Amino acid sequence: MDKIKKELLEWGQAILVTLVIFLIYNFFFATTTVYNTSMFPTLVEKDMLFMVKRSELKAGDIVSFKSDLTLSARDIDSLNFIQKLLHHEGERKNLIKRVIAVPGDSIEVKDGEVIVNGIILDEPYINTVTNKSAYYEKIPEGMYFCMGDNRFVSYDSREIGLISGDDMIGKVVFRFMPLSKIGKVN
């Protein structure tokens, strides 16, 4: 009888520790997968990323956020088996972009240049010419201006407007797949 009690206690402790670790992980961390080319060459399709959820964001950070776009049946078909279990048609799509301007900044995108607080940004990470235009005299508190590195194909703040901090999922800090490219994401 004591052996059964001891075993039940050990199982209970193991379950409790697992539950605590799971809750801590889900509160502070997240993972995501890159599904398109809007962040090329920094990130490519099928890159798997580790993110910190509750982090102060600054210009240059790569973030994932919930967009107003929704997953289509075609999007669901492109997912692997496990991802299909976790997502459903009509769910808001997560996008991955780079923070370009933060609350209090002014930003203007015109004639292929990105100007933040009156200074033309040097952007060695972009892949294509910056097209389209946008202007915000002052980014409001809790909002962010984000763009993809592959500007010609990226659907970002130039079209969808500012991104609410409430929709931010996390800041990308580490690529864990593919193994050949494992490491910190700059």
N, C-alpha and C positions, 0 to 999 in steps of 0.2 A: 504494500500500500504506500509506504514512504517513497518507494522508487517511482511510482506513478505520479505522486504529488511533485516530486523533484523534477521529473521529466516535463510535466505540465507547466511548472514554474519556468523552466528553461525555455520552453516553446513560447510562453507568454512574453518573456523578456526579449527573445529574438524578434518576435513580431512587433513589440513596442519599439525597439531600437530601429528596426526597418521602417516602421511608420514615421518615426521622428526624422530619420534621414530623408525619407521621401518628401515629407512636408517642408523641411528646410530647403531641399533642392528646388522644389516647385515654387517656393516663395522668393528665392534669391537668384535662381538660374533657369535657363531655358536653352533649347537647341532648335535649330532650323536648318532647312536645306534650300540651296539656291536652285530655282526652277527656270530662270531665264537669263538673258545676256545683258541686262541693264547695268550690271556692275562690272562688266568685262573691261579691262583685263585683271582688275583686283580680285574679283570672284568669278568663277565659271559655273556652269550648270553642274549639278550634282555635288558641289562642295557642301560639306556638312559642317555647321558652325555652332560654337558654344557661346552663349550670351550671358551677361550679367543683367539682371532685371532692374534692380534699384540702384541706378548709377546716375550721377550728374552728367548731363550731356554737354559737349562742347563742339565747336566747329571742327570738322574733320572726322568725327566719330562715325562709324558705320553702324546703322541701327536697323532693326526690324520693327515694323508697325502694322497695325490693322488698317486696311484701306476700306473704302466704300465699295470697291469691286467685289464681286462674289464668285465663288468657285462654280464652274460649269460642269456638266457631265463629262465634257472632253478633258477638263483639268483633272477630274477625279480618275478618269481612265489612265492618265499618265503617271499616277502615283503607284508606289510599290504596295504590296499586300498590307503591311503594317500601317502605312499612311492612310490607306483606304478605310481602315477601321477607325481611325482617329478623326477623319474629316468627312463632311457631307456636302452635297450640292446646295448652293445658296449661302453657304458660310462665307464670312468676310475673308478676303485674301490677305495674307501677310505679304508685305513688300519689304525689300532690303534696299536701302539708299544711304547716301552720305549726308550728314548734317552740314549744311553750308552756312546757315545763319541761325542765330539763337535769339531768345527774347531780348529786345532792346536794340538789336542791330537794324540797319537799313540795308536793303539789297536791291540791286538792279541787274537784270540779265538782258543784255541787248548787244546786237552786232557781234555776237560770238564771245563776248566778255562777261565775266561775273564780277560785279563790283559790290563789295561789302564795306559799309561805313566809309565810302569814298575811295577805297583802295581796290585796284584790280587784283584779283586772286591769281597767284601762280599755282596752277593745278597740273602737276606732272603725272597725276594718276588718271586723267581722263583719256579716253580712247578715240573720241571723235570730236569734231567741231561742235561747240555749244550752239545749238539752234534754239528757236523760239525765244520768247521774251517774258519778263515778269518784273514787277516793281512793288516794293513795300517800303513805305517811308520809315516805318518802325514795326518790327515784329512784336506782337503783343505777348504779355506774360503767358507762359504755358504753351506757346506755339513755336514751331520750328519750320525752317525752309530746308527741304531735302531734295537732292538730285542724285541720279545714277551717274556712274563714271562713264558709261557708254551713252553719252548725251543724245545721240541721234535717235536711239530706240527707246530711251528711258521714259516711262510714264511717271511723272513726279510732281513736285510742287509747282512747276511751270504750268501744269494743266489742272491738277487736283487742289491746288492751293496749299495753305499752311497745314502742318500736321500737328495735331493736339498731343501734348505730353501724355494725356490719358490713353491715347491709342498706342503709345510706345510699348513694345514688348520687351526690348532689351538692347543693350549695346554689344555688338559683336567683338569678341576678344580673342578667339582662338578657332582655328580650322582643325578638325580632327579627322576628316576624310576628304580626299583620298590620302592614304598614308604617305604617299610620296610628297605631299605638300603640307604635312602636319606642321602646325606652328602658329605663332602670334599673327593676327591680321592687322596690318597697318592702315 
